[in-house]
C-alpha cells in the first residue's frame, strides 16, 4: 500500500515533519495512465520477483523478529520521519529528496516550475507501483500490523489497509526508482539520493507496514524499473527538461528548513 501519512507529531519532530510535508494542502498530482515501460515489460519484471518467505520458515521468523525490534523506535524522531515518508506520490513525495539534492522542491512545485520533473517521477511511480501490485496480487503475506493487531502503524489505517498485502513493498519500489532517477539526473549526488530511497524503505519497517524481505523485494523492483526506464529515449527526453528545472530551483537559493532535523533522525541507531 502506498498511503498518506497520518497520526501524531511531537515537539521534537515538528520541524522536519512539517518541512517534509509543506504544501500538503495542495492536491496530489494525477498519476499518469502510462509509464515508461510497456505492459509486457512490467509483467516480465513482476514474474521475475520470487515468492515471499514461507510462513514459519527461518527467513519468515527472522523477518518477524527484526520487525518486533522496531517497536523501540515508536514516537522517536525516526518514527516521526517515517510518518512523512508514508507519502511518496508526486509531487509531495519528491520533497523527501530536498536535502540530498540541496533544493526546495516544495516552493518550485507550488509555483508550477517543475512540470517535467513531476511528470517524469509520476511515470516512474506508475511503473514501479504497477509491478509491485502485480506481485501482490499473487501473494497473500500479511503485514506486521495484521500479524500483530497490537502493533501501531505510524499512519492512519482502516481495516482493509491493515489486512492488505505486505509483499513486496510498493513504497520501497517507488522510492528506490526515484533515487535511481535522481542519481541519473545529478550523478554527483547519486550516493545521497540513493540513501534517501533506501531510508524510505527503512521507514516502512519502522511503521510496521512491511517486513525486511518485503522491502528488499520492493527495492529490487525499483532498481529494475529504473534501469529499464532510464535507458529509454522517452526518459532521456524528460530528463533533459527536468535537469533544467532542478538547476533553476537550486538557483533560487531556497533549501528545506528541515534538513538538520532529518539528519538527526537518520542518525538514529536502528534496532
Number of C-alpha atoms within 10 A of each C-alpha: 20 15 16 16 19 15 11 13 18 12 7 13 21 17 17 24 22 15 21 29 19 16 15 11 7 11 10 13 13 12 18 15 9 14 23 23 20 11 13 9 15 21 15 12 18 19 13 10 16 10 16 18 17 11 11 10 10 11 15 17 14 16 18 17 12 15 20 18 13 17 17 12 17 16 16 16 25 24 26 28 27 25 26 26 31 24 25 24 23 22 26 23 22 22 26 27 24 21 22 18 22 17 23 23 28 27 19 19 21 13 10 11 17 24 16 20 26 23 20 25 27 25 22 30 28 19 30 33 26 20 26 27 19 16 27 21 10 11 15 15 23 19 21 25 20 19 13 12 11 9 15 17 22 26 22 15 17 8 8 8 16 20 17 16 24 25 30 33 31 33 31 33 35 35 33 31 32 29 25 25 26 26 18 18 20 15 13 11 15 18 13 17 27 21 15 22 26 18 19 26 29 21 26 26 26 30 27 23 29 31 28 22 19 26 27 19 22 30 26 17 30 31 21 17 27 26 15 13 21 20 10 13 11 14 20 16 12 18 20 13 15 23 18 15 19 22 12 15 22 17 10 12 10 15 18 23 16 18 19 13 20 22 12 12 19 15 11 13 8 12 12
